Amino acid sequence: MARLSQAIQKRGLPRAPVGFPIAVVTGAVLAASCGSVARLEPAQMPPSSSKLTAEASAGACPQSRGDEPIAVCNLAFSGEFEVLNRSDQPVDVLTRVDVETRTGSDSWAVTSALVYLIGACTQGPPETRCMTLAPHAQFRPRPWSGLTCSGQCGPTCVGDHRLRGWPLRFAVTSCNGTQRFVGDSFAPPEFEDVPL
């Protein structure tokens, strides 16, 4: 303690008030004895996903699959996707999007993740069961973060957790339930660097 007091006096640092935590004083002495301390900068956040350009999504759609009117396109970041109507006719699709996980070499299973074709957050699921995509229209929903029941709009449920397992894929269903349109596989958002 005497050495600390001498170091403070030698450096010309002000004396700490009585009862001041010793760790704070020690930190000040160490900083002064080691020269200048680099200022900590706030962490840089990645650019907003909503500002992706058309170029970022170009080529991310699966190849045309026969006469399927709908393409489910993965975008630059895991969990980001858009739905594209490639046909000359309007197409009705369910607003609920399935997140599927591979269970075998050629088999996929629907997970419990709740993902919807929504552009903005609302209380609960969308009010409408189906939505109409105009000819050649594309719709980019809010990105999915990988959480099971609040992955698009923040904490909304008890027991929410990250979906495990990969690869994953998004699947959109026609409103009458007769057709399913699946996107290419992707790694979960928390494992973007995991090879598929």
N, C-alpha and C positions, 0 to 999 in steps of 0.2 A: 504494500500500500504506500510505503514511504517512497519507493522508486517511482510509482505512478505519479505521486505528488510532485517529485522532482522533475519528471518528464514534462508534466503540464507547465511548471514554472519555466523550464528551459525553453520550451517552444513558445512561450508567451501566450498560452491559451488561458482563457478566463477560468477561474476556479468554479467548480460545480457547486451549486447550492447544497446545503446539508440535506441528506436524505435522498439525493439524486441517484438513480440507479447506476451502479458501478459499471454495468455493461455498456451504457451509453457513453460514459466518460472514457472507458477503454477503447471503444470504437472510434471516438474522436481522436484519441492519441495515435492509434494505429493509422488512421487515415492521414493525419498530419505527418507522421514519420515516413509514410510510404509515398509521399508526394501527393499530387492532385488525384482526386477520385473521379473516375468517369461518371458522367451523369447517366442515369438509367433512362432510356427512352421507352415510351409505351409500345407494347407489341403491335405490330402491323397486322391489321385484319385483312383477309383475302378480299378481293373485289366482290361486290354484291353479285350474287348469282342471277339476279333479275336483269342485269345489264349485259348478259351474254349477247354477242352479235349473231346475226344470221350465219356468218361464216363459221362460228364456233359449232353450230349445230349441223352445218352442211356435211353430208356424208355420214352422219351418225345414225341415219335410219337404216333398218335392215333392207336388203335387196327386196325388190317387189316379189311377192309370193303369189303367183298366179293372178287370180282376179280379186284378191283381198283388197277392199277399198281403204282399210285403215292401216296405218303404220304407226308403231310405237317406237319412238326414237330416243335413244340415250343421248344426253348432252355431255358437256365437258367434264362435269363433276358427278361422282356417284350419287344417285338419288335424284338427279335432275333429268327430266324427260319431257317430251312433248308428244302430242297425238296429232297425226296428220291425216286428213281425208284426201286420198289420192284420186278419188273418183269424180265424175261429173255430176253426181247426185248427192243430195244431203243424206247423211247417215246418222241414225240415232244410236247412242251408246249409253251404257250405264255410267253413272257418275262415280260408282265405287270401282276402284282399280285393285286387282289382285296382285299381291307380291308373292311370287312363287319361288321355291327353293328346290334345287335338284336333289332327288332322293336316290337316283340310280343313273345308269349310263344314259337311258332315254326316258326317264320318268321325272315328272315335276309335281310338287304338291303345293297347294295354296297355304300360305302362312296366316297367322292371326293379325298381321299388320293392317292397320286401317289407313288407306290412302284414297283420296278422292280427287276428282277433276274439279278443283276449286282454284280460283284466281286470288281470292282473299279469304281471310279467316272469318268464320262465323261461329256462333254457339252451336256445337254439335255438327252432324253431317249435313250435306246440302239439302235444301228443302225439296228439290226435285230428284226423282229416282233416275231420270234419264236426261241427256242433253243432246241437242242436234248440232252436228258439225256440218257447216255449209260446204258445198263443193270446193275442193282444194284449200280448205281452211286448215289452219293449225292452231292448236290450243296448248299453251304451256302452263301446267298447273304449278302450284307452290311446290318447291322441292321437298323430298322426303329425307329426313335426317337419319333414318335407321331405327327409330323408336317404334314400338308396336302400336300404341294407340294415340300418341300425341306428336307424331313425327313431322307434321306439317305446320302445326300452329302452337307449339309450346305446351307446357304441362296442362293436361286436361283430364287425367285419369289416375286412379290409384293403381299401383302395381305395374306401372309402365316400365319397360325395360328394352334394351337393345336387342334387335333380332339377331340371332346367331345363325351361322351356317352360310355357305356360299357355294357356287355362284347363285345369284338371284336374278329374277327378271320381272318386268311389269307385264301384266296381261289386262287388256281391255275387252269387254264383252258387249256384243250388240244388245240393244234394249230388249229384243224379243228372246234373247238367250240362245240363239241358234249358231252364232259365230263368236270365236275368240281370236283376238289379235295379240300376239306376243312380241315383245321386244327382244333384242339381243341380251345375253347375260352380262352381268356386271358384279363387281365385288361390293360388299356392303360399304356404306359411307365411311365407317371407321377403319376399313381395310383397303383403301384405294390402291395400295401398292402390292396387294396380294395377287399373284399370277393366277389366271383362271385356267 
